[in-house]
């Protein structure tokens, strides 16, 4: 199971990114044959910070869910190439 975490102040932006993650979760799980757990964590940043297994993917809010999935996919691929050998 891989963890996707959103850290930041509990505000509209963090909520938006978390909701988008739930919308794309099934797509990523099917494409890579993995299980994802989405977590939220309070932090000090006004903009959400997105992590995969503690690796920072982005800070901020992409324009839409499609951009979010395109930012997450290469990080999942890199992670899997390292740990599925």
C-alpha positions as CSV (number, residue, x, y, z in Angstrom):
1,X,0.0,0.0,0.0
2,X,1.3,3.4,-1.0
3,X,0.4,6.6,0.9
4,X,-0.6,9.8,-0.8
5,X,-0.6,12.5,1.8
6,X,-1.9,16.1,1.7
7,X,-0.4,18.4,4.3
8,X,-1.3,22.0,5.1
9,X,-3.7,24.2,6.9
10,X,-7.3,22.8,6.8
11,X,-8.8,25.1,4.2
12,X,-10.6,25.1,0.9
13,X,-7.4,24.3,-1.1
14,X,-6.4,21.3,1.0
15,X,-10.0,20.0,0.8
16,X,-10.1,20.4,-3.0
17,X,-6.8,18.5,-3.5
18,X,-8.0,15.7,-1.2
19,X,-11.3,15.4,-3.0
20,X,-9.5,15.2,-6.4
21,X,-7.2,12.5,-5.0
22,X,-10.3,10.4,-4.1
23,X,-11.6,11.0,-7.7
24,X,-8.3,9.7,-9.3
25,X,-7.5,7.0,-6.8
26,X,-9.2,4.2,-8.6
27,X,-7.6,5.1,-11.9
28,X,-4.1,5.0,-10.4
29,X,-4.8,1.8,-8.5
30,X,-6.0,0.0,-11.7
31,X,-3.3,1.4,-13.9
32,X,-0.4,0.4,-11.6
33,X,-1.9,-2.6,-9.7
34,X,-1.4,-0.9,-6.4
35,X,-3.4,0.1,-3.4
36,X,-3.4,3.8,-2.3
37,X,-4.2,5.3,1.0
38,X,-5.1,9.0,1.0
39,X,-4.2,10.8,4.2
40,X,-4.6,14.4,5.4
41,X,-2.2,16.0,7.8
42,X,-2.3,19.4,9.5
43,X,0.6,21.7,8.6
44,X,1.6,25.3,8.5
45,X,1.5,25.9,4.7
46,X,-1.6,27.8,3.3
47,X,-1.1,25.8,0.1
48,X,-1.4,22.0,0.2
49,X,1.7,19.9,0.0
50,X,1.3,16.6,-1.7
51,X,3.5,13.6,-0.9
52,X,3.9,10.0,-2.0
53,X,5.5,8.0,0.8
54,X,7.1,11.2,2.2
55,X,8.5,12.4,-1.2
56,X,7.2,15.9,-2.0
57,X,5.4,15.9,-5.3
58,X,4.0,19.4,-5.4
59,X,3.0,22.5,-3.4
60,X,-0.1,24.2,-4.5
61,X,-3.3,23.4,-6.4
62,X,-3.1,22.2,-10.0
63,X,-5.7,23.6,-12.4
64,X,-7.8,20.4,-12.4
65,X,-7.7,16.7,-11.5
66,X,-6.1,15.8,-14.8
67,X,-3.0,17.8,-14.0
68,X,-2.9,16.3,-10.5
69,X,-2.9,12.8,-11.9
70,X,-0.1,13.7,-14.4
71,X,2.1,15.0,-11.6
72,X,1.5,11.9,-9.4
73,X,2.0,9.2,-12.1
74,X,5.8,9.7,-12.7
75,X,6.5,9.6,-9.0
76,X,4.5,6.4,-8.6
77,X,6.4,4.9,-11.6
78,X,9.8,6.0,-10.1
79,X,8.8,4.5,-6.7
80,X,7.7,1.2,-8.3
81,X,10.8,0.9,-10.4
82,X,12.9,1.1,-7.3
83,X,11.0,-1.1,-5.0
84,X,9.5,-3.8,-7.3
85,X,12.8,-5.3,-8.4
